[in-house]
């Protein structure tokens, strides 16, 4: 699992929506620091968290993995 790629893809999707890290954190029910660390590839997001994020942002889960 390429953490930097996943983080970059999450950041790309967040920016497409015009959201701040704070807004993404609110939607994903986590802290903005967590979002920041995931986007930087410094934290390993769980599949549960990624799936929840995909559902709440209406983004296909596979897109976070670059597919």
ABEGO torsion letter per residue (X at the ends): XBAAAAAAAAAAAAAAAGBBAAAAAAAAGBBAAAAAAAAAGABBBBAAAAAAAAAAAGBBAAAAAGX
